[in-house]
Amino acid sequence: MVEKIDITDERERSKEVAEIISNKTCRKIIGYLEKKETSETEIAQALNLPISTVHYNIQKLLKNGFIKVKDFYWSPKGNKVNVYTASNKVFVFTPKKTEFFENKLRVILPLIPVMLLLSQLLACLQKACKCT
């Protein structure tokens, strides 16, 4: 199931997500994880990137929900190694509501019934003028 995340009212998060989307390394990591669930070390080797770069970008991707930890295993040295996968989420970008727009709607919406009534009245007057 796809999870929808609306980041409309979260300016700081919107900024972070925009940075991730524009970051070539982040996009490469997401693309790789869409094909294969794997560890930071394997990602670094496969994409020919320094492990520190991969780690830094993995942390940003995790924080913003682009990827997730699917599993883990223990290395021969006894370290916990996370296995990452791409998240099944959709990010929705929408413009932030503005008071100006809302105020204009409050003025215009009540006028619609009045305008409909006037148009009906004009139609009746036109019919009356044609009959005489």
PyMOL commands that place a pseudoatom at each C-alpha (Angstrom):
pseudoatom trace, name=CA, resn=MET, resi=1, chain=A, elem=C, hetatm=0, pos=[0.000, 0.000, 0.000]
pseudoatom trace, name=CA, resn=VAL, resi=2, chain=A, elem=C, hetatm=0, pos=[1.264, 3.471, -0.880]
pseudoatom trace, name=CA, resn=GLU, resi=3, chain=A, elem=C, hetatm=0, pos=[1.371, 5.989, 1.947]
pseudoatom trace, name=CA, resn=LYS, resi=4, chain=A, elem=C, hetatm=0, pos=[0.715, 9.642, 1.058]
pseudoatom trace, name=CA, resn=ILE, resi=5, chain=A, elem=C, hetatm=0, pos=[2.646, 12.342, 2.895]
pseudoatom trace, name=CA, resn=ASP, resi=6, chain=A, elem=C, hetatm=0, pos=[1.397, 15.907, 2.548]
pseudoatom trace, name=CA, resn=ILE, resi=7, chain=A, elem=C, hetatm=0, pos=[4.128, 18.389, 3.371]
pseudoatom trace, name=CA, resn=THR, resi=8, chain=A, elem=C, hetatm=0, pos=[2.121, 21.514, 2.563]
pseudoatom trace, name=CA, resn=ASP, resi=9, chain=A, elem=C, hetatm=0, pos=[2.362, 23.224, 5.935]
pseudoatom trace, name=CA, resn=GLU, resi=10, chain=A, elem=C, hetatm=0, pos=[5.822, 22.060, 6.889]
pseudoatom trace, name=CA, resn=ARG, resi=11, chain=A, elem=C, hetatm=0, pos=[8.148, 24.671, 5.396]
pseudoatom trace, name=CA, resn=GLU, resi=12, chain=A, elem=C, hetatm=0, pos=[11.343, 23.206, 6.859]
pseudoatom trace, name=CA, resn=ARG, resi=13, chain=A, elem=C, hetatm=0, pos=[10.462, 19.696, 5.747]
pseudoatom trace, name=CA, resn=SER, resi=14, chain=A, elem=C, hetatm=0, pos=[9.554, 20.977, 2.283]
pseudoatom trace, name=CA, resn=LYS, resi=15, chain=A, elem=C, hetatm=0, pos=[13.018, 22.501, 2.078]
pseudoatom trace, name=CA, resn=GLU, resi=16, chain=A, elem=C, hetatm=0, pos=[14.696, 19.247, 3.113]
pseudoatom trace, name=CA, resn=VAL, resi=17, chain=A, elem=C, hetatm=0, pos=[12.651, 17.207, 0.645]
pseudoatom trace, name=CA, resn=ALA, resi=18, chain=A, elem=C, hetatm=0, pos=[13.500, 19.649, -2.156]
pseudoatom trace, name=CA, resn=GLU, resi=19, chain=A, elem=C, hetatm=0, pos=[17.198, 19.332, -1.285]
pseudoatom trace, name=CA, resn=ILE, resi=20, chain=A, elem=C, hetatm=0, pos=[16.968, 15.542, -1.385]
pseudoatom trace, name=CA, resn=ILE, resi=21, chain=A, elem=C, hetatm=0, pos=[15.179, 15.518, -4.724]
pseudoatom trace, name=CA, resn=SER, resi=22, chain=A, elem=C, hetatm=0, pos=[17.796, 17.840, -6.207]
pseudoatom trace, name=CA, resn=ASN, resi=23, chain=A, elem=C, hetatm=0, pos=[20.708, 15.836, -4.726]
pseudoatom trace, name=CA, resn=LYS, resi=24, chain=A, elem=C, hetatm=0, pos=[22.177, 13.497, -7.352]
pseudoatom trace, name=CA, resn=THR, resi=25, chain=A, elem=C, hetatm=0, pos=[23.672, 11.148, -4.751]
pseudoatom trace, name=CA, resn=CYS, resi=26, chain=A, elem=C, hetatm=0, pos=[20.353, 10.798, -2.917]
pseudoatom trace, name=CA, resn=ARG, resi=27, chain=A, elem=C, hetatm=0, pos=[18.587, 10.006, -6.181]
pseudoatom trace, name=CA, resn=LYS, resi=28, chain=A, elem=C, hetatm=0, pos=[21.223, 7.369, -7.020]
pseudoatom trace, name=CA, resn=ILE, resi=29, chain=A, elem=C, hetatm=0, pos=[20.818, 5.748, -3.599]
pseudoatom trace, name=CA, resn=ILE, resi=30, chain=A, elem=C, hetatm=0, pos=[17.013, 5.691, -3.868]
pseudoatom trace, name=CA, resn=GLY, resi=31, chain=A, elem=C, hetatm=0, pos=[17.262, 4.233, -7.373]
pseudoatom trace, name=CA, resn=TYR, resi=32, chain=A, elem=C, hetatm=0, pos=[19.630, 1.529, -6.175]
pseudoatom trace, name=CA, resn=LEU, resi=33, chain=A, elem=C, hetatm=0, pos=[17.426, 0.670, -3.189]
pseudoatom trace, name=CA, resn=GLU, resi=34, chain=A, elem=C, hetatm=0, pos=[14.375, 0.393, -5.444]
pseudoatom trace, name=CA, resn=LYS, resi=35, chain=A, elem=C, hetatm=0, pos=[16.151, -2.487, -7.175]
pseudoatom trace, name=CA, resn=LYS, resi=36, chain=A, elem=C, hetatm=0, pos=[17.875, -4.118, -4.212]
pseudoatom trace, name=CA, resn=GLU, resi=37, chain=A, elem=C, hetatm=0, pos=[17.592, -4.103, -0.417]
pseudoatom trace, name=CA, resn=THR, resi=38, chain=A, elem=C, hetatm=0, pos=[21.086, -3.703, 0.942]
pseudoatom trace, name=CA, resn=SER, resi=39, chain=A, elem=C, hetatm=0, pos=[23.516, -2.130, 3.428]
pseudoatom trace, name=CA, resn=GLU, resi=40, chain=A, elem=C, hetatm=0, pos=[25.438, 1.155, 3.357]
pseudoatom trace, name=CA, resn=THR, resi=41, chain=A, elem=C, hetatm=0, pos=[28.674, -0.654, 2.538]
pseudoatom trace, name=CA, resn=GLU, resi=42, chain=A, elem=C, hetatm=0, pos=[27.169, -2.438, -0.455]
pseudoatom trace, name=CA, resn=ILE, resi=43, chain=A, elem=C, hetatm=0, pos=[25.616, 0.816, -1.697]
pseudoatom trace, name=CA, resn=ALA, resi=44, chain=A, elem=C, hetatm=0, pos=[28.986, 2.579, -1.409]
pseudoatom trace, name=CA, resn=GLN, resi=45, chain=A, elem=C, hetatm=0, pos=[30.713, -0.193, -3.363]
pseudoatom trace, name=CA, resn=ALA, resi=46, chain=A, elem=C, hetatm=0, pos=[28.016, -0.475, -6.031]
pseudoatom trace, name=CA, resn=LEU, resi=47, chain=A, elem=C, hetatm=0, pos=[27.784, 3.286, -6.631]
pseudoatom trace, name=CA, resn=ASN, resi=48, chain=A, elem=C, hetatm=0, pos=[31.525, 3.890, -6.172]
pseudoatom trace, name=CA, resn=LEU, resi=49, chain=A, elem=C, hetatm=0, pos=[30.953, 6.448, -3.402]
pseudoatom trace, name=CA, resn=PRO, resi=50, chain=A, elem=C, hetatm=0, pos=[32.754, 7.038, -0.094]
pseudoatom trace, name=CA, resn=ILE, resi=51, chain=A, elem=C, hetatm=0, pos=[31.016, 5.278, 2.810]
pseudoatom trace, name=CA, resn=SER, resi=52, chain=A, elem=C, hetatm=0, pos=[30.818, 8.618, 4.670]
pseudoatom trace, name=CA, resn=THR, resi=53, chain=A, elem=C, hetatm=0, pos=[28.886, 10.176, 1.761]
pseudoatom trace, name=CA, resn=VAL, resi=54, chain=A, elem=C, hetatm=0, pos=[26.516, 7.219, 1.640]
pseudoatom trace, name=CA, resn=HIS, resi=55, chain=A, elem=C, hetatm=0, pos=[26.006, 7.314, 5.416]
pseudoatom trace, name=CA, resn=TYR, resi=56, chain=A, elem=C, hetatm=0, pos=[25.271, 11.064, 5.407]
pseudoatom trace, name=CA, resn=ASN, resi=57, chain=A, elem=C, hetatm=0, pos=[22.736, 10.747, 2.585]
pseudoatom trace, name=CA, resn=ILE, resi=58, chain=A, elem=C, hetatm=0, pos=[21.142, 7.610, 4.072]
pseudoatom trace, name=CA, resn=GLN, resi=59, chain=A, elem=C, hetatm=0, pos=[20.468, 9.567, 7.276]
pseudoatom trace, name=CA, resn=LYS, resi=60, chain=A, elem=C, hetatm=0, pos=[18.741, 12.367, 5.327]
pseudoatom trace, name=CA, resn=LEU, resi=61, chain=A, elem=C, hetatm=0, pos=[16.702, 9.857, 3.329]
pseudoatom trace, name=CA, resn=LEU, resi=62, chain=A, elem=C, hetatm=0, pos=[15.654, 7.988, 6.486]
pseudoatom trace, name=CA, resn=LYS, resi=63, chain=A, elem=C, hetatm=0, pos=[14.689, 11.182, 8.313]
pseudoatom trace, name=CA, resn=ASN, resi=64, chain=A, elem=C, hetatm=0, pos=[12.421, 12.265, 5.462]
pseudoatom trace, name=CA, resn=GLY, resi=65, chain=A, elem=C, hetatm=0, pos=[10.839, 8.894, 4.762]
pseudoatom trace, name=CA, resn=PHE, resi=66, chain=A, elem=C, hetatm=0, pos=[12.348, 8.165, 1.338]
pseudoatom trace, name=CA, resn=ILE, resi=67, chain=A, elem=C, hetatm=0, pos=[13.893, 4.923, 2.569]
pseudoatom trace, name=CA, resn=LYS, resi=68, chain=A, elem=C, hetatm=0, pos=[13.467, 2.685, 5.596]
pseudoatom trace, name=CA, resn=VAL, resi=69, chain=A, elem=C, hetatm=0, pos=[15.351, 0.028, 7.533]
pseudoatom trace, name=CA, resn=LYS, resi=70, chain=A, elem=C, hetatm=0, pos=[13.880, -3.283, 6.433]
pseudoatom trace, name=CA, resn=ASP, resi=71, chain=A, elem=C, hetatm=0, pos=[16.083, -5.651, 8.392]
pseudoatom trace, name=CA, resn=PHE, resi=72, chain=A, elem=C, hetatm=0, pos=[19.512, -5.985, 9.945]
pseudoatom trace, name=CA, resn=TYR, resi=73, chain=A, elem=C, hetatm=0, pos=[22.248, -8.553, 10.380]
pseudoatom trace, name=CA, resn=TRP, resi=74, chain=A, elem=C, hetatm=0, pos=[25.358, -8.898, 12.499]
pseudoatom trace, name=CA, resn=SER, resi=75, chain=A, elem=C, hetatm=0, pos=[28.725, -8.440, 10.802]
pseudoatom trace, name=CA, resn=PRO, resi=76, chain=A, elem=C, hetatm=0, pos=[31.607, -10.861, 11.485]
pseudoatom trace, name=CA, resn=LYS, resi=77, chain=A, elem=C, hetatm=0, pos=[33.014, -8.167, 13.814]
pseudoatom trace, name=CA, resn=GLY, resi=78, chain=A, elem=C, hetatm=0, pos=[29.764, -8.126, 15.817]
pseudoatom trace, name=CA, resn=ASN, resi=79, chain=A, elem=C, hetatm=0, pos=[28.408, -4.833, 14.488]
pseudoatom trace, name=CA, resn=LYS, resi=80, chain=A, elem=C, hetatm=0, pos=[24.745, -4.359, 13.684]
pseudoatom trace, name=CA, resn=VAL, resi=81, chain=A, elem=C, hetatm=0, pos=[24.345, -3.700, 9.939]
pseudoatom trace, name=CA, resn=ASN, resi=82, chain=A, elem=C, hetatm=0, pos=[21.064, -2.222, 8.741]
pseudoatom trace, name=CA, resn=VAL, resi=83, chain=A, elem=C, hetatm=0, pos=[19.506, -3.366, 5.484]
pseudoatom trace, name=CA, resn=TYR, resi=84, chain=A, elem=C, hetatm=0, pos=[17.737, -0.510, 3.703]
pseudoatom trace, name=CA, resn=THR, resi=85, chain=A, elem=C, hetatm=0, pos=[14.931, -0.446, 1.165]
pseudoatom trace, name=CA, resn=ALA, resi=86, chain=A, elem=C, hetatm=0, pos=[13.075, 2.289, -0.700]
pseudoatom trace, name=CA, resn=SER, resi=87, chain=A, elem=C, hetatm=0, pos=[9.871, 3.420, 1.016]
pseudoatom trace, name=CA, resn=ASN, resi=88, chain=A, elem=C, hetatm=0, pos=[6.533, 2.971, -0.670]
pseudoatom trace, name=CA, resn=LYS, resi=89, chain=A, elem=C, hetatm=0, pos=[5.420, 6.560, -0.101]
pseudoatom trace, name=CA, resn=VAL, resi=90, chain=A, elem=C, hetatm=0, pos=[4.085, 9.343, -2.274]
pseudoatom trace, name=CA, resn=PHE, resi=91, chain=A, elem=C, hetatm=0, pos=[5.001, 12.925, -1.458]
pseudoatom trace, name=CA, resn=VAL, resi=92, chain=A, elem=C, hetatm=0, pos=[2.348, 15.515, -2.303]
pseudoatom trace, name=CA, resn=PHE, resi=93, chain=A, elem=C, hetatm=0, pos=[3.414, 19.113, -2.866]
pseudoatom trace, name=CA, resn=THR, resi=94, chain=A, elem=C, hetatm=0, pos=[0.637, 21.697, -2.743]
pseudoatom trace, name=CA, resn=PRO, resi=95, chain=A, elem=C, hetatm=0, pos=[0.721, 25.466, -2.408]
pseudoatom trace, name=CA, resn=LYS, resi=96, chain=A, elem=C, hetatm=0, pos=[0.252, 26.771, 1.087]
pseudoatom trace, name=CA, resn=LYS, resi=97, chain=A, elem=C, hetatm=0, pos=[-3.143, 28.340, 1.745]
pseudoatom trace, name=CA, resn=THR, resi=98, chain=A, elem=C, hetatm=0, pos=[-3.081, 32.088, 1.903]
pseudoatom trace, name=CA, resn=GLU, resi=99, chain=A, elem=C, hetatm=0, pos=[-5.372, 34.407, 3.786]
pseudoatom trace, name=CA, resn=PHE, resi=100, chain=A, elem=C, hetatm=0, pos=[-5.762, 36.533, 0.671]
pseudoatom trace, name=CA, resn=PHE, resi=101, chain=A, elem=C, hetatm=0, pos=[-7.223, 33.660, -1.335]
pseudoatom trace, name=CA, resn=GLU, resi=102, chain=A, elem=C, hetatm=0, pos=[-9.496, 32.562, 1.505]
pseudoatom trace, name=CA, resn=ASN, resi=103, chain=A, elem=C, hetatm=0, pos=[-10.785, 36.119, 2.009]
pseudoatom trace, name=CA, resn=LYS, resi=104, chain=A, elem=C, hetatm=0, pos=[-11.580, 36.468, -1.693]
pseudoatom trace, name=CA, resn=LEU, resi=105, chain=A, elem=C, hetatm=0, pos=[-13.518, 33.195, -1.620]
pseudoatom trace, name=CA, resn=ARG, resi=106, chain=A, elem=C, hetatm=0, pos=[-15.514, 34.388, 1.387]
pseudoatom trace, name=CA, resn=VAL, resi=107, chain=A, elem=C, hetatm=0, pos=[-16.559, 37.468, -0.601]
pseudoatom trace, name=CA, resn=ILE, resi=108, chain=A, elem=C, hetatm=0, pos=[-17.284, 35.702, -3.907]
pseudoatom trace, name=CA, resn=LEU, resi=109, chain=A, elem=C, hetatm=0, pos=[-19.114, 32.564, -2.739]
pseudoatom trace, name=CA, resn=PRO, resi=110, chain=A, elem=C, hetatm=0, pos=[-22.110, 34.352, -1.155]
pseudoatom trace, name=CA, resn=LEU, resi=111, chain=A, elem=C, hetatm=0, pos=[-22.569, 36.350, -4.377]
pseudoatom trace, name=CA, resn=ILE, resi=112, chain=A, elem=C, hetatm=0, pos=[-23.139, 33.265, -6.524]
pseudoatom trace, name=CA, resn=PRO, resi=113, chain=A, elem=C, hetatm=0, pos=[-26.820, 32.779, -5.562]
pseudoatom trace, name=CA, resn=VAL, resi=114, chain=A, elem=C, hetatm=0, pos=[-27.459, 36.506, -6.112]
pseudoatom trace, name=CA, resn=MET, resi=115, chain=A, elem=C, hetatm=0, pos=[-25.869, 36.302, -9.564]
pseudoatom trace, name=CA, resn=LEU, resi=116, chain=A, elem=C, hetatm=0, pos=[-27.973, 33.251, -10.446]
pseudoatom trace, name=CA, resn=LEU, resi=117, chain=A, elem=C, hetatm=0, pos=[-31.133, 35.044, -9.332]
pseudoatom trace, name=CA, resn=LEU, resi=118, chain=A, elem=C, hetatm=0, pos=[-30.234, 38.107, -11.409]
pseudoatom trace, name=CA, resn=SER, resi=119, chain=A, elem=C, hetatm=0, pos=[-29.555, 35.987, -14.491]
pseudoatom trace, name=CA, resn=GLN, resi=120, chain=A, elem=C, hetatm=0, pos=[-32.977, 34.330, -14.124]
pseudoatom trace, name=CA, resn=LEU, resi=121, chain=A, elem=C, hetatm=0, pos=[-34.630, 37.727, -13.702]
pseudoatom trace, name=CA, resn=LEU, resi=122, chain=A, elem=C, hetatm=0, pos=[-32.908, 39.051, -16.823]
pseudoatom trace, name=CA, resn=ALA, resi=123, chain=A, elem=C, hetatm=0, pos=[-33.986, 35.979, -18.790]
pseudoatom trace, name=CA, resn=CYS, resi=124, chain=A, elem=C, hetatm=0, pos=[-37.611, 36.555, -17.722]
pseudoatom trace, name=CA, resn=LEU, resi=125, chain=A, elem=C, hetatm=0, pos=[-37.404, 40.249, -18.665]
pseudoatom trace, name=CA, resn=GLN, resi=126, chain=A, elem=C, hetatm=0, pos=[-36.046, 39.372, -22.101]
pseudoatom trace, name=CA, resn=LYS, resi=127, chain=A, elem=C, hetatm=0, pos=[-38.900, 36.937, -22.685]
pseudoatom trace, name=CA, resn=ALA, resi=128, chain=A, elem=C, hetatm=0, pos=[-41.428, 39.575, -21.549]
pseudoatom trace, name=CA, resn=CYS, resi=129, chain=A, elem=C, hetatm=0, pos=[-39.964, 42.194, -23.909]
pseudoatom trace, name=CA, resn=LYS, resi=130, chain=A, elem=C, hetatm=0, pos=[-40.144, 39.798, -26.883]
pseudoatom trace, name=CA, resn=CYS, resi=131, chain=A, elem=C, hetatm=0, pos=[-43.820, 39.028, -26.210]
pseudoatom trace, name=CA, resn=THR, resi=132, chain=A, elem=C, hetatm=0, pos=[-44.998, 42.663, -26.366]
for i in range(1, 132): cmd.bond("trace and resi %d" % i, "trace and resi %d" % (i + 1))
show_as sticks, trace
zoom trace
